[in-house]
Amino acid sequence: MSLALLFLAFSCVLPGDNWPGFLGVDADLSSDKAIPVKWTPSEGIAWKVATPGHGQSSPVIWDNKVFVTTTDGPKKDDYFVLCLSLVDGKELWRYQLKNTDPVENSVYVSRAAPTPVVDSNGIVAFFESGDIVALDHSGNERWKRSIAQQYGKFQNKFGLSGSPVQSKNNVYLLIDDEGPSYLLALDKATGKEVWKKDRTERKSWSSPAIQTIENVQQVIVSSAGSVDGYDALSGNLLWTFSDVGGNTGTTPLPAGPGRFFVAAAGGRDGDVEMAKKSNMVMQVQINDGKWSVSPKWKTAEAAPSWASPMAYKGCAYWVNRSGLIYCFDLETGELNYKERTKQSCWATPVGIGEHVYFFGKDGLTSVIAAGKEFKLLAENETWDPNSIVPDTKAGEKEPTEERRRAAASFSGPTQYGCAIANGRIVVRTGDTVYCIGQ
């Protein structure tokens, strides 16, 4: 099964007019009353739009414009940034970028996996080849570069999927790879390097997060055997925690003041036993003038597949590949319940108002009541499963029978990610963008 294309989670935040990046970080808040709870393929889908090639990134939204990235060609020859109208799905513009490091287009290699970031000045799109481009809101190129050509070719055979995060002035890229590994800050206005911090070589697909702790804005990285906090302005390493393993795919989302989640699954880096001890809420603070980092609480039972654990209304939610939901008390770690949804969940739950949404891999979205008691409110299909014709050629080029069988998991559409704004939920599969709402 492909690893890179699975680590495409999205997170719990309230919906607003803008959804500026992976996980909806820094989304503007607005009323949740217009967000739909129930829909069907024939009622509640405002529009759907086919995209060129294939894309695994989540959409982002700014001022009623939806941005998605894709790649196309037998060797992922071209990358695309599409701008769609949130109102009716009309394509407003598209930008095409030649891939500087073509590789075989396969379900086992990430395909336009990193989610872009957008702000009032425009969008910054990063691709697994190392190509990165900044565009204004009209689709005009502001700058572009290849960090792989400058700092070294990426070696991970499954590709790169870590999404960039942004501050007011910078965009941050985590390159944890079997080749050169580093955390890089670029100036959003010019694309020039602000700072670069080398890291030990490792294999990971996780994305960083930004959180202000003890009045210091930090880039927090949970990746393949360590959790690290870097000063966002200088890049200086403030603290590190190394008693973890298997943390190669999830994002350290906030879990309260100075707290965030660390999550791991066995089998990804060979440290199965350590992974069982690595699902927790972490606490970072300053004691006697020094940074201190330690687990606030742990869970030995819950383990994610690809979804990051998230906090919402006093609860912490984990969901695994079989759709089993674990709900804990956010403060104490006490288990409130565990219940199963009908589909595998690769994406992090999204909390909206009094509801929590679980976007199933195969298009069934389960909506439950937020809180310490499990209550299923709706099960919504975004597309009719009977209308899907499986792609029987999905893995025919794979070199082994094992890989060809595993490729069958990708013979149909997969819900990769969402963005929420102005009463609408935008979800995307590899080749289609759906808008749910009135």
SULMOBEL-V720916 format. One record per residue. N is the residue number from 1. BURIAL is 1 if it has 16 or more other ideal C-beta (glycine too) atoms within 10 Angstrom, else 0. Layout:
{{N:BURIAL} {N:BURIAL}}
//
This chain:
{{1:1} {2:1} {3:1} {4:1} {5:1} {6:1} {7:1} {8:1} {9:1} {10:1} {11:1} {12:1} {13:1} {14:1} {15:1} {16:1} {17:0} {18:1} {19:1} {20:1} {21:1} {22:1} {23:1} {24:1} {25:1} {26:1} {27:1} {28:0} {29:0} {30:1} {31:0} {32:1} {33:0} {34:0} {35:1} {36:1} {37:0} {38:0} {39:1} {40:0} {41:1} {42:0} {43:0} {44:1} {45:1} {46:1} {47:1} {48:1} {49:1} {50:0} {51:1} {52:0} {53:1} {54:1} {55:1} {56:1} {57:1} {58:1} {59:1} {60:1} {61:1} {62:1} {63:0} {64:0} {65:1} {66:1} {67:1} {68:1} {69:1} {70:1} {71:1} {72:1} {73:0} {74:0} {75:0} {76:1} {77:0} {78:1} {79:1} {80:1} {81:1} {82:1} {83:1} {84:1} {85:0} {86:1} {87:0} {88:0} {89:1} {90:0} {91:0} {92:0} {93:0} {94:0} {95:1} {96:0} {97:1} {98:0} {99:1} {100:0} {101:1} {102:0} {103:0} {104:0} {105:1} {106:1} {107:1} {108:1} {109:1} {110:1} {111:1} {112:1} {113:1} {114:1} {115:1} {116:1} {117:1} {118:1} {119:1} {120:0} {121:0} {122:1} {123:1} {124:1} {125:1} {126:1} {127:1} {128:1} {129:1} {130:1} {131:1} {132:1} {133:1} {134:1} {135:1} {136:0} {137:1} {138:0} {139:1} {140:0} {141:0} {142:1} {143:1} {144:0} {145:1} {146:1} {147:1} {148:1} {149:0} {150:0} {151:1} {152:0} {153:0} {154:1} {155:0} {156:1} {157:0} {158:1} {159:1} {160:1} {161:1} {162:1} {163:1} {164:1} {165:1} {166:1} {167:0} {168:0} {169:0} {170:1} {171:1} {172:1} {173:1} {174:1} {175:1} {176:1} {177:1} {178:0} {179:0} {180:1} {181:1} {182:1} {183:1} {184:1} {185:1} {186:1} {187:0} {188:1} {189:0} {190:0} {191:1} {192:0} {193:0} {194:1} {195:1} {196:1} {197:1} {198:0} {199:1} {200:0} {201:0} {202:1} {203:1} {204:1} {205:1} {206:1} {207:1} {208:1} {209:1} {210:1} {211:1} {212:0} {213:1} {214:0} {215:0} {216:0} {217:0} {218:1} {219:1} {220:1} {221:1} {222:1} {223:1} {224:1} {225:1} {226:1} {227:1} {228:1} {229:1} {230:1} {231:0} {232:1} {233:1} {234:0} {235:1} {236:0} {237:0} {238:1} {239:1} {240:0} {241:1} {242:0} {243:0} {244:1} {245:1} {246:1} {247:1} {248:1} {249:1} {250:1} {251:1} {252:1} {253:1} {254:1} {255:1} {256:0} {257:0} {258:1} {259:1} {260:1} {261:1} {262:1} {263:1} {264:1} {265:1} {266:1} {267:0} {268:1} {269:1} {270:0} {271:1} {272:0} {273:0} {274:1} {275:1} {276:1} {277:1} {278:1} {279:1} {280:1} {281:1} {282:1} {283:1} {284:1} {285:0} {286:0} {287:0} {288:0} {289:0} {290:0} {291:1} {292:0} {293:1} {294:0} {295:1} {296:1} {297:1} {298:1} {299:1} {300:0} {301:0} {302:1} {303:1} {304:1} {305:1} {306:1} {307:1} {308:1} {309:1} {310:1} {311:1} {312:1} {313:0} {314:0} {315:1} {316:1} {317:1} {318:1} {319:1} {320:1} {321:1} {322:0} {323:1} {324:1} {325:1} {326:1} {327:1} {328:1} {329:0} {330:1} {331:0} {332:0} {333:0} {334:0} {335:0} {336:1} {337:0} {338:0} {339:0} {340:0} {341:1} {342:0} {343:1} {344:1} {345:1} {346:1} {347:1} {348:1} {349:1} {350:1} {351:1} {352:1} {353:0} {354:0} {355:1} {356:1} {357:1} {358:1} {359:1} {360:1} {361:1} {362:1} {363:1} {364:1} {365:1} {366:1} {367:1} {368:1} {369:0} {370:1} {371:0} {372:0} {373:0} {374:0} {375:0} {376:0} {377:0} {378:0} {379:0} {380:1} {381:0} {382:1} {383:1} {384:0} {385:0} {386:0} {387:0} {388:0} {389:0} {390:0} {391:1} {392:0} {393:0} {394:1} {395:1} {396:0} {397:0} {398:1} {399:0} {400:0} {401:0} {402:0} {403:1} {404:0} {405:0} {406:1} {407:1} {408:0} {409:1} {410:1} {411:1} {412:1} {413:1} {414:1} {415:1} {416:1} {417:1} {418:1} {419:1} {420:1} {421:1} {422:1} {423:1} {424:1} {425:1} {426:1} {427:1} {428:1} {429:1} {430:1} {431:0} {432:0} {433:1} {434:1} {435:1} {436:1} {437:1} {438:0}}
//
